[in-house]
Amino acid sequence: MIKVENLSFSFPQKELYNNVSFTLEEAQHCAFIGTSGSGKSTLIDILMDPERYLFDGKLEIDPDCTIGYVSQFSELDDTKETTVFEYIGERFVKVQKEIEAICIEMETSSDIEPLLEKYQLALDAFDAMGGDDYESIIHKQLNLANLMKRRDNKVSDLSGGEFKLVQVMKEMLNHPDLLIMDEPDVFLDFENLNALKKLINAHKGMLLVVTHNRYLLNHCFNKIIHLENMEIQEFDGRYIEYNFSLLQTKIEMQELAVAEQEEIERNENTINNLRVIATYNSDAARGRALKARVTFQERLIARRIKAPFVAIKQPNIRFDIDNEMDDTVVVNVNNYSVAYDELLLDKVSFEIKSTDKVAIIGSNGTGKTTLLRDIFNNKHDAIEINADVKVAYLSQLQGEMLNDSNTILEEFIDAGFKTYDEIRSYLSNYGFEGEIVNQKIQSLSGGEKNTLQLAKVSASKANVLLLDEPTSHLDTYTQLALEKAVEQFKGAILMISHDFYSVVNGMDYVLIIEDKTIRKMSMRKFRQMIYASHFDKDYLETEQKKKSVEMKIELALKDTNFELAKGLVDELEELIKLL
C-alpha cells in the first residue's frame, strides 16, 4: 500500500534521511524505532502530507489508501460535553443522522431521484463501517480496554491515559487502511498500557506505531522499521527476534573488526620498519614500497565496517554526588494529604533513606506528580527534608525544568557551567554534538528534551533524585543507559514510572497508591503481582534466564572470546523461542 524508495530529506541544520527505502503492506503491525531526534515524527509527517515537504526520492501511496493518526500530544478538551460513547461513535452517529435527514426530506420532496441516490450512498457508507452493529462494536472495544464503566461519562472527566485509549479506539473504528500512532504509550499506567496492547493486537488493519516501550515492542508487532544514522533497516518479525539478529550481526562484525585491526597493526609495523630503513637507504624501490604500504593502510582504515544499526552510541549517563550520606532518613512524609476537585491522597506517611531507590506506582490521576512536586518544593508541613540533602528534579512537564526559548548552550550556562567548551564536552556524553547545541530547546524531540533533563540532573550532583516518568519519550538505548546510571548511583531516588522494566531492573521496592493511601511492597511481590496479571507463569523465569545469557555474551565479547559468544547465542535462541 505504501512504498518509499531512496528518500532523502534534511533541514537546514540537520540531515535526516539518506536514500531510505521501506514498504508498508496490508495487515502488518509495524513498530517504528530509532534513537531520539533521528526523525521518526518528521517521516510520519511526510507520509501523511507529502506536499508540505521538498524531498528527494519516490513516495508511492495507493490512491485509495486512507490514513488515520493518533498524536503523541493529545490534549483533553475540557469543553467537550459529549459522552465517551458519543465521542467514539461520532462518525457512525453522523452518517446515521444524515440517513434520517434524507428520509425526512424524501417524505415531502417532489424530486425523489437525486435523494434516492444520496440515500443509497449514505447507506453504503454506513454498511462499510459496520453501521448496523456499531453499538456492539464500540462496546467490544470498551470492554477490551476495560473502560465499559466509562461509557456514559463525559470525555472531559477522563484521565489523560483513559482519553488516549479512547482516541485510539475512535481512530481504529474509523477503519483507515493505515493507522499511524506516535508514541501512544507515553504516561500510560500499566493497566492502560495493557489495554493498549490488547487494542493493538485485536486490530485487523495496518499499523505504524512509533514507540520505545519495551513491553509493547515485545508483545505487539510483526515488523520492525529501524531508523538510525540517516539509514533505515526493515525486519519482518518480532522485536525480540530483531534484537537477536542484531546481536548475531554484532558478534560477526566484532570478530571481523578484531581481524581487521590485527591486519592494520601488522601493516603499521611494516610501514614503520620501511621508514626506519628509508632513513639510511634512499633506494627508489624501497620508497615505492613504503608509499604502496601507506596507501594500502589507508584503504584498510577506510573499509572498516560501519554499523549504523549495531554500533549505536549509547549516552553515558552518570549520577555523581558531592555529598554521600550515611544510612539516615533523607525524606520524611507524615500525614500528607492532597485534593483538587476530590481527595487524591489522605494521611499518607513514609520515609526514604539515603540509599533507597523507590518507585511510586499508581493509576493515572492518583496524585503521584503532585506529591513529588511538593517534595521538591519543600513547602508542605507534612514533608521534612534532611538539611544535608541536595535535591534534583526531572519533570514529566518538560517546560517546568527547561526553558524552550533557550538554546542548549544557553540552558547549561544558566545551570552554572562557565564556558561553551565545557558544555560541549559535557553534553557529548549525552549524544549532543556539533551544531545541535545551538538549537532552541523548543525544536528538540520529546526524547531529546528528557535526555537534556537527565544531563541537568546529573550536573547538579544532588544526593536525592526525584524523577517523574524519566523514561517517557526516551529511546531504548537511553533507557538502558539510565538503568545503568540508577544502579550505580550512591544516593536516594524516588521515581514515578509506569515502565515495568525500569522499575524491576533498578528499584529496591515500590510504594503503591491504592484507595487514596500508600503502602510499601517488596520488589519480589510487585513482580509476582504484575506477572500474575499479565504474563504466563513461566515468563518471568524465562526472561530472567534470557537476561543472564545476554550478560554472559556481553562479557564474552569484551574478552573477544567469540567462540564462547557464539555458543551462548545458540542458548539464547532457544530461550527466545519460549518467549
C-alpha positions as CSV (number, residue, x, y, z in Angstrom):
1,M,0.0,0.0,0.0
2,I,2.9,2.4,0.8
3,K,6.3,2.3,-0.8
4,V,9.2,4.6,0.0
5,E,12.2,4.5,-2.4
6,N,15.6,6.3,-1.9
7,L,14.0,9.1,0.1
8,S,16.4,11.8,1.3
9,F,15.4,14.9,3.3
10,S,17.2,17.4,5.5
11,F,16.5,20.6,7.5
12,P,19.0,23.5,7.1
13,Q,20.8,22.4,10.3
14,K,20.4,18.6,10.1
15,E,20.3,15.8,7.5
16,L,17.7,13.3,8.5
17,Y,17.5,10.6,5.8
18,N,19.9,9.4,3.1
19,N,18.3,7.3,0.4
20,V,16.0,5.4,2.8
21,S,13.5,2.7,1.4
22,F,10.8,0.6,3.0
23,T,7.3,-0.7,2.4
24,L,4.1,-1.0,4.4
25,E,1.7,-3.7,3.4
26,E,-1.8,-4.9,4.4
27,A,-2.2,-6.5,7.9
28,Q,1.3,-5.5,9.1
29,H,1.6,-4.2,12.6
30,C,4.9,-2.3,12.3
31,A,6.9,-0.7,15.1
32,F,8.9,2.3,14.1
33,I,12.0,2.6,16.3
34,G,15.2,4.7,16.5
35,T,17.2,7.0,18.7
36,S,15.6,10.3,19.9
37,G,15.9,13.0,17.3
38,S,16.6,10.6,14.4
39,G,13.5,12.0,12.5
40,K,10.7,9.5,13.1
41,S,8.0,12.1,13.6
42,T,9.1,14.0,10.6
43,L,8.9,10.9,8.4
44,I,5.4,10.3,9.6
45,D,4.5,13.9,8.7
46,I,5.9,13.3,5.2
47,L,3.8,10.1,4.8
48,M,0.7,12.0,5.9
49,D,1.2,15.2,3.9
50,P,4.0,14.7,1.3
51,E,3.0,18.0,-0.5
52,R,4.4,20.0,2.5
53,Y,7.9,18.7,2.1
54,L,10.6,19.0,-0.5
55,F,12.3,15.6,-0.5
56,D,14.3,13.6,-3.0
57,G,13.3,10.1,-3.9
58,K,9.9,8.4,-4.5
59,L,6.9,8.0,-2.3
60,E,4.1,5.8,-3.6
61,I,0.8,5.7,-1.7
62,D,-2.2,3.7,-3.1
63,P,-4.6,6.5,-4.2
64,D,-7.4,4.7,-2.3
65,C,-5.4,4.4,0.9
66,T,-6.9,6.2,3.9
67,I,-4.6,7.2,6.9
68,G,-5.7,7.7,10.5
69,Y,-3.5,9.3,13.1
70,V,-3.1,9.4,16.9
71,S,-0.7,12.1,18.1
72,Q,1.7,11.7,21.0
73,F,0.4,15.1,22.2
74,S,-3.3,14.5,23.0
75,E,-4.8,17.3,25.0
76,L,-8.1,16.8,26.6
77,D,-10.8,19.2,25.5
78,D,-12.4,20.3,28.8
79,T,-15.3,22.0,26.9
80,K,-16.5,18.7,25.4
81,E,-19.8,17.8,26.9
82,T,-20.1,14.6,24.7
83,T,-20.0,11.2,26.4
84,V,-17.3,8.6,25.8
85,F,-19.8,6.5,23.7
86,E,-20.8,9.5,21.6
87,Y,-17.2,10.6,21.1
88,I,-16.0,7.2,19.9
89,G,-19.1,6.7,17.7
90,E,-19.1,10.3,16.3
91,R,-18.7,9.1,12.7
92,F,-21.3,6.4,13.0
93,V,-23.8,8.8,14.5
94,K,-23.1,11.5,11.9
95,V,-23.9,9.1,9.0
96,Q,-27.0,7.8,10.9
97,K,-28.3,11.3,11.3
98,E,-27.6,12.0,7.6
99,I,-29.7,9.0,6.6
100,E,-32.6,10.1,8.9
101,A,-32.4,13.6,7.4
102,I,-32.6,12.3,3.8
103,C,-35.6,10.1,4.8
104,I,-37.4,13.1,6.2
105,E,-36.7,15.2,3.1
106,M,-38.0,12.4,0.8
107,E,-41.3,12.5,2.6
108,T,-42.0,16.0,1.3
109,S,-39.9,16.2,-1.9
110,S,-41.4,16.1,-5.4
111,D,-38.0,15.2,-7.0
112,I,-37.1,11.9,-5.3
113,E,-34.5,10.5,-7.7
114,P,-31.4,12.5,-6.5
115,L,-32.5,11.9,-2.9
116,L,-32.6,8.1,-3.6
117,E,-29.1,8.2,-5.0
118,K,-27.9,10.3,-2.0
119,Y,-29.7,7.8,0.3
120,Q,-28.0,4.8,-1.3
121,L,-24.6,6.4,-0.9
122,A,-25.2,7.1,2.7
123,L,-26.4,3.5,3.3
124,D,-23.3,2.1,1.6
125,A,-21.1,4.3,3.8
126,F,-23.0,3.1,6.9
127,D,-22.7,-0.5,5.9
128,A,-19.0,-0.2,5.1
129,M,-18.3,0.9,8.7
130,G,-20.4,-1.9,10.1
131,G,-23.1,0.6,11.0
132,D,-25.9,-1.8,12.0
133,D,-23.6,-3.3,14.6
134,Y,-21.8,-0.1,15.6
135,E,-23.1,-0.1,19.2
136,S,-21.9,-3.6,19.9
137,I,-18.6,-2.8,18.1
138,I,-18.0,0.1,20.4
139,H,-18.9,-2.0,23.5
140,K,-16.5,-4.7,22.4
141,Q,-13.7,-2.1,22.2
142,L,-14.6,-0.5,25.6
143,N,-14.6,-4.0,27.2
144,L,-11.3,-4.8,25.6
145,A,-9.7,-1.7,27.2
146,N,-11.6,-2.2,30.5
147,L,-13.4,1.1,30.0
148,M,-17.0,0.0,29.7
149,K,-17.6,1.6,33.1
150,R,-16.8,5.0,31.5
151,R,-19.3,4.6,28.6
152,D,-21.7,7.3,29.7
153,N,-19.1,9.6,31.4
154,K,-18.2,12.9,29.8
155,V,-15.0,12.9,27.8
156,S,-13.8,15.8,29.9
157,D,-14.0,13.6,33.0
158,L,-11.4,11.1,31.7
159,S,-7.8,10.9,32.9
160,G,-5.2,11.6,30.3
161,G,-4.4,7.9,30.0
162,E,-8.1,7.0,29.5
163,F,-8.5,9.7,26.9
164,K,-5.5,8.4,24.9
165,L,-7.2,4.9,24.8
166,V,-10.5,6.4,23.7
167,Q,-8.7,8.3,20.9
168,V,-7.1,5.1,19.8
169,M,-10.4,3.3,19.8
170,K,-12.1,6.1,17.8
171,E,-9.4,6.0,15.1
172,M,-9.4,2.2,14.9
173,L,-13.2,2.2,14.5
174,N,-12.9,4.6,11.6
175,H,-11.2,1.7,9.8
176,P,-8.4,3.6,8.0
177,D,-6.2,1.5,5.7
178,L,-3.2,2.6,7.7
179,L,-3.4,3.8,11.3
180,I,-0.3,5.8,12.4
181,M,0.3,6.3,16.2
182,D,3.1,8.4,17.5
183,E,4.1,7.2,21.0
184,P,0.6,6.3,22.1
185,D,2.0,4.7,25.3
186,V,3.6,7.9,26.9
187,F,2.4,8.3,30.5
188,L,0.0,5.4,30.4
189,D,-0.1,3.4,33.7
190,F,0.4,-0.3,33.5
191,E,-3.3,-1.2,33.3
192,N,-3.9,1.3,30.5
193,L,-0.7,0.2,28.8
194,N,-2.0,-3.4,28.9
195,A,-5.3,-2.2,27.5
196,L,-3.4,-0.5,24.6
197,K,-1.6,-3.8,24.0
198,K,-4.9,-5.6,23.7
199,L,-6.3,-2.9,21.3
200,I,-3.3,-3.1,19.1
201,N,-3.3,-6.9,18.9
202,A,-7.0,-7.1,18.2
203,H,-6.8,-4.5,15.3
204,K,-7.2,-6.1,11.9
205,G,-5.8,-3.2,9.8
206,M,-2.3,-1.9,9.0
207,L,-0.4,-0.1,11.9
208,L,2.7,2.0,12.0
209,V,3.5,2.8,15.7
210,V,6.4,4.9,17.0
211,T,7.2,3.5,20.4
212,H,10.2,3.0,22.7
213,N,8.1,1.0,25.2
214,R,9.8,-2.4,25.7
215,Y,6.5,-4.0,26.9
216,L,4.7,-3.1,23.7
217,L,7.7,-3.8,21.5
218,N,8.0,-7.3,22.9
219,H,4.3,-8.2,22.6
220,C,2.6,-6.3,19.7
221,F,4.4,-6.2,16.4
222,N,5.3,-8.4,13.4
223,K,7.5,-5.9,11.6
224,I,10.3,-3.5,12.7
225,I,11.4,-0.4,10.8
226,H,14.6,0.9,12.4
227,L,15.8,4.5,11.6
228,E,19.4,5.2,12.6
229,N,22.2,7.4,11.4
230,M,20.1,8.6,8.4
231,E,19.5,4.9,7.2
232,I,16.6,2.5,7.5
233,Q,16.6,-1.2,8.2
234,E,13.4,-3.4,7.8
235,F,12.9,-6.6,9.6
236,D,9.9,-9.0,9.2
237,G,9.4,-10.5,12.7
238,R,9.1,-9.7,16.3
239,Y,11.2,-7.1,18.1
240,I,12.8,-9.8,20.4
241,E,13.8,-11.6,17.2
242,Y,15.1,-8.4,15.7
243,N,17.3,-7.7,18.7
244,F,18.6,-11.3,18.4
245,S,19.5,-10.8,14.8
246,L,21.4,-7.5,15.7
247,L,23.3,-9.4,18.4
248,Q,24.3,-12.1,15.8
249,T,25.4,-9.3,13.5
250,K,27.3,-7.6,16.3
251,I,29.3,-10.7,17.1
252,E,30.2,-11.3,13.4
253,M,31.2,-7.7,13.0
254,Q,33.3,-7.5,16.1
255,E,35.1,-10.7,15.1
256,L,35.8,-9.2,11.6
257,A,36.8,-5.9,13.3
258,V,39.4,-7.6,15.5
259,A,40.9,-9.4,12.5
260,E,41.0,-6.1,10.6
261,Q,42.6,-4.3,13.5
262,E,45.3,-7.0,13.7
263,E,45.9,-6.6,9.9
264,I,46.2,-2.8,10.3
265,E,48.7,-3.2,13.2
266,R,50.8,-5.7,11.2
267,N,50.8,-3.3,8.2
268,E,51.7,-0.4,10.6
269,N,54.7,-2.3,11.8
270,T,55.8,-3.0,8.2
271,I,55.5,0.7,7.4
272,N,57.5,1.7,10.5
273,N,60.2,-0.8,9.5
274,L,60.3,0.6,5.9
275,R,60.6,4.2,7.3
276,V,63.5,3.2,9.5
277,I,65.3,1.6,6.5
278,A,64.5,4.7,4.4
279,T,66.4,6.9,6.8
280,Y,69.7,5.3,5.9
281,N,68.8,3.8,2.5
282,S,67.3,6.1,-0.2
283,D,66.8,3.3,-2.7
284,A,63.8,4.3,-5.0
285,A,62.3,0.8,-4.9
286,R,62.1,1.0,-1.1
287,G,60.4,4.4,-1.4
288,R,57.8,2.9,-3.7
289,A,57.3,0.0,-1.3
290,L,56.7,2.4,1.6
291,K,54.3,4.5,-0.5
292,A,52.4,1.4,-1.5
293,R,52.2,0.2,2.1
294,V,50.9,3.6,3.3
295,T,48.2,3.6,0.5
296,F,47.2,0.0,1.5
297,Q,46.9,1.1,5.1
298,E,44.6,4.0,4.1
299,R,42.4,1.6,2.3
300,L,42.3,-0.8,5.2
301,I,41.2,2.0,7.6
302,A,38.7,3.4,5.0
303,R,36.9,0.0,4.6
304,R,36.4,-0.6,8.3
305,I,33.0,-1.9,8.9
306,K,30.4,0.8,9.6
307,A,27.4,-0.4,11.6
308,P,24.6,2.1,11.8
309,F,22.3,-0.4,13.5
310,V,24.6,-2.3,15.9
311,A,27.1,0.4,16.8
312,I,24.6,2.9,18.2
313,K,26.2,5.4,20.5
314,Q,24.6,5.0,23.9
315,P,24.6,8.0,26.1
316,N,27.0,7.9,29.1
317,I,24.7,8.9,32.0
318,R,26.3,9.2,35.4
319,F,24.7,10.5,38.6
320,D,27.7,11.6,40.7
321,I,27.2,13.3,44.0
322,D,29.1,15.8,46.1
323,N,27.8,14.6,49.5
324,E,27.4,10.9,50.2
325,M,25.3,10.3,53.3
326,D,25.3,7.6,55.9
327,D,22.3,5.4,56.3
328,T,19.8,8.0,57.5
329,V,16.3,9.3,56.6
330,V,16.5,12.0,53.9
331,V,12.8,12.5,53.1
332,N,10.1,12.1,55.7
333,V,6.4,12.3,54.7
334,N,4.0,12.3,57.7
335,N,0.2,12.6,57.3
336,Y,0.3,14.1,53.8
337,S,-3.0,14.8,52.1
338,V,-3.8,16.5,48.8
339,A,-7.1,17.2,47.0
340,Y,-8.2,19.0,43.9
341,D,-11.8,18.5,42.8
342,E,-11.7,15.4,45.0
343,L,-9.4,13.9,47.7
344,L,-6.5,12.2,46.0
345,L,-4.2,11.2,48.9
346,D,-5.3,11.0,52.5
347,K,-2.9,11.0,55.5
348,V,0.0,9.3,53.7
349,S,3.2,8.6,55.6
350,F,6.5,7.1,54.5
351,E,10.2,7.7,54.7
352,I,13.1,7.4,52.3
353,K,16.6,6.6,53.4
354,S,19.9,7.9,51.9
355,T,20.5,5.0,49.5
356,D,16.9,3.9,48.9
357,K,15.8,3.5,45.3
358,V,12.0,3.7,45.3
359,A,9.3,3.6,42.6
360,I,5.9,5.3,43.2
361,I,3.3,3.2,41.4
362,G,-0.4,4.1,40.8
363,S,-3.1,4.7,38.2
364,N,-3.2,7.9,36.2
365,G,-4.6,10.8,38.2
366,T,-3.9,9.5,41.7
367,G,-1.7,12.4,42.9
368,K,1.8,10.9,42.2
369,T,3.2,14.0,40.4
370,T,1.7,16.4,42.9
371,L,3.4,14.5,45.8
372,L,6.8,14.5,44.0
373,R,6.5,18.2,43.2
374,D,5.6,19.0,46.8
375,I,8.7,17.1,48.0
376,F,10.8,19.1,45.5
377,N,9.4,22.5,46.5
378,N,9.7,21.5,50.3
379,K,7.0,23.9,51.5
380,H,4.4,21.4,52.8
381,D,4.0,21.0,56.5
382,A,3.7,17.2,56.2
383,I,7.1,16.9,54.3
384,E,10.5,17.1,56.0
385,I,13.8,17.1,54.1
386,N,17.1,16.4,55.8
387,A,19.3,19.5,56.0
388,D,22.2,17.8,54.3
389,V,20.2,16.8,51.2
390,K,20.5,18.4,47.8
391,V,17.5,17.5,45.6
392,A,17.3,17.4,41.8
393,Y,14.0,17.1,39.9
394,L,13.1,15.7,36.5
395,S,9.6,16.7,35.5
396,Q,7.2,14.9,33.1
397,L,6.2,18.5,32.1
398,Q,9.5,19.3,30.4
399,G,8.8,23.1,30.3
400,E,9.0,23.1,34.1
401,M,12.7,22.4,34.1
402,L,13.7,23.6,30.6
403,N,13.4,27.0,29.0
404,D,12.1,26.4,25.5
405,S,13.4,29.8,24.2
406,N,17.0,28.9,25.3
407,T,19.5,27.2,23.0
408,I,21.0,24.1,24.6
409,L,24.2,26.1,25.3
410,E,22.3,28.9,27.0
411,E,20.4,26.4,29.1
412,F,23.6,25.0,30.6
413,I,25.1,28.4,31.1
414,D,22.0,29.2,33.2
415,A,22.7,25.9,35.0
416,G,26.1,27.1,36.2
417,F,28.6,26.0,33.5
418,K,31.3,28.6,32.8
419,T,32.3,28.1,29.2
420,Y,30.8,26.8,26.0
421,D,33.7,24.4,25.6
422,E,32.9,22.9,29.0
423,I,29.3,22.4,28.0
424,R,30.2,20.9,24.6
425,S,32.5,18.4,26.3
426,Y,29.9,17.5,28.9
427,L,27.0,17.1,26.5
428,S,28.9,14.9,24.1
429,N,28.4,12.2,26.8
430,Y,24.6,12.6,26.2
431,G,24.7,12.5,22.4
432,F,24.5,16.2,21.8
433,E,27.4,17.0,19.4
434,G,28.1,19.6,16.7
435,E,25.6,22.2,15.7
436,I,22.7,20.7,17.7
437,V,23.9,22.5,20.8
438,N,23.0,25.8,19.1
439,Q,19.4,24.7,18.5
440,K,16.5,26.1,20.5
441,I,15.1,23.6,23.1
442,Q,11.6,24.0,21.6
443,S,12.9,22.4,18.4
444,L,14.0,19.2,20.1
445,S,12.1,15.9,20.2
446,G,10.5,14.8,23.4
447,G,13.3,12.2,23.9
448,E,16.0,14.8,23.4
449,K,14.3,17.1,25.9
450,N,14.2,14.3,28.6
451,T,17.8,13.4,27.9
452,L,18.7,17.1,28.5
453,Q,16.8,17.0,31.7
454,L,18.8,13.9,32.7
455,A,22.0,15.8,31.9
456,K,20.9,18.7,34.1
457,V,20.0,16.3,37.0
458,S,23.5,14.7,36.7
459,A,25.3,18.1,36.6
460,S,23.6,19.1,39.8
461,K,25.5,16.3,41.7
462,A,22.5,16.0,44.0
463,N,22.2,13.2,46.5
464,V,18.4,12.8,46.2
465,L,16.8,12.5,42.8
466,L,13.1,13.0,42.1
467,L,12.3,11.5,38.7
468,D,8.8,11.9,37.2
469,E,8.4,9.5,34.3
470,P,12.1,9.7,33.3
471,T,11.8,7.1,30.6
472,S,9.0,8.8,28.7
473,H,10.0,9.6,25.1
474,L,13.4,8.1,25.7
475,D,14.7,5.6,23.1
476,T,15.5,2.1,24.3
477,Y,19.3,2.7,24.3
478,T,18.9,5.8,26.6
479,Q,16.5,3.8,28.8
480,L,19.2,1.1,29.3
481,A,21.8,3.8,30.0
482,L,19.5,5.3,32.6
483,E,19.0,1.9,34.2
484,K,22.8,1.5,34.5
485,A,23.2,5.0,36.0
486,V,20.4,4.3,38.5
487,E,22.1,1.1,39.5
488,Q,25.5,2.8,40.1
489,F,24.0,5.9,41.9
490,K,25.1,6.2,45.6
491,G,22.2,8.4,46.7
492,A,18.4,8.1,47.0
493,I,15.9,8.0,44.2
494,L,12.2,8.5,44.3
495,M,10.8,7.7,40.8
496,I,7.4,7.8,39.3
497,S,7.3,5.3,36.5
498,H,4.9,3.1,34.6
499,D,7.8,1.4,32.7
500,F,7.8,-2.1,34.2
501,Y,11.4,-2.8,33.1
502,S,12.9,0.4,34.7
503,V,11.1,-0.4,38.0
504,V,12.1,-4.1,38.3
505,N,15.6,-3.5,37.0
506,G,16.5,-0.5,39.2
507,M,14.4,-0.1,42.2
508,D,14.7,-1.6,45.7
509,Y,11.0,-1.5,46.5
510,V,7.8,0.2,45.4
511,L,5.2,2.5,47.1
512,I,1.8,1.6,45.6
513,I,-1.0,4.1,45.7
514,E,-4.4,2.4,46.3
515,D,-7.6,3.8,47.8
516,K,-6.0,7.2,48.5
517,T,-3.2,5.9,50.5
518,I,0.3,4.4,50.0
519,R,1.6,1.0,51.0
520,K,5.1,-0.4,50.7
521,M,5.7,-3.5,48.6
522,S,8.8,-5.6,48.1
523,M,10.1,-5.9,44.5
524,R,9.5,-9.7,44.7
525,K,5.8,-9.2,45.4
526,F,5.5,-6.4,42.8
527,R,7.0,-8.7,40.1
528,Q,4.6,-11.5,41.2
529,M,1.6,-9.2,41.1
530,I,2.4,-7.9,37.6
531,Y,3.3,-11.3,36.1
532,A,0.2,-13.0,37.7
533,S,-2.0,-10.4,36.0
534,H,-0.3,-10.0,32.6
535,F,2.1,-12.9,31.8
536,D,2.2,-16.7,31.6
537,K,3.6,-18.2,34.8
538,D,6.9,-19.3,33.3
539,Y,7.5,-16.0,31.5
540,L,9.4,-14.3,34.4
541,E,11.8,-17.2,34.9
542,T,12.5,-17.5,31.1
543,E,13.1,-13.7,30.8
544,Q,15.5,-13.7,33.7
545,K,17.4,-16.6,32.1
546,K,17.5,-14.6,28.8
547,K,18.9,-11.6,30.6
548,S,21.6,-13.7,32.3
549,V,22.7,-15.3,29.0
550,E,22.8,-11.8,27.3
551,M,25.1,-10.6,30.1
552,K,27.4,-13.6,29.6
553,I,27.5,-12.8,25.9
554,E,28.4,-9.2,26.6
555,L,31.3,-10.3,28.9
556,A,32.5,-12.8,26.2
557,L,32.6,-10.0,23.6
558,K,34.6,-7.8,26.0
559,D,37.1,-10.6,26.3
560,T,37.0,-11.2,22.5
561,N,36.0,-14.8,23.2
562,F,33.9,-15.2,20.0
563,E,33.6,-19.0,20.2
564,L,32.0,-18.7,23.7
565,A,29.7,-15.9,22.5
566,K,28.5,-18.0,19.5
567,G,27.8,-20.9,21.8
568,L,25.8,-18.7,24.2
569,V,23.8,-17.3,21.2
570,D,22.5,-20.8,20.5
571,E,21.3,-21.0,24.1
572,L,19.7,-17.5,23.8
573,E,17.9,-18.5,20.6
574,E,16.2,-21.4,22.4
575,L,15.0,-19.1,25.3
576,I,13.7,-16.6,22.8
577,K,11.5,-19.3,21.2
578,L,9.9,-19.8,24.6
579,L,9.1,-16.1,24.9
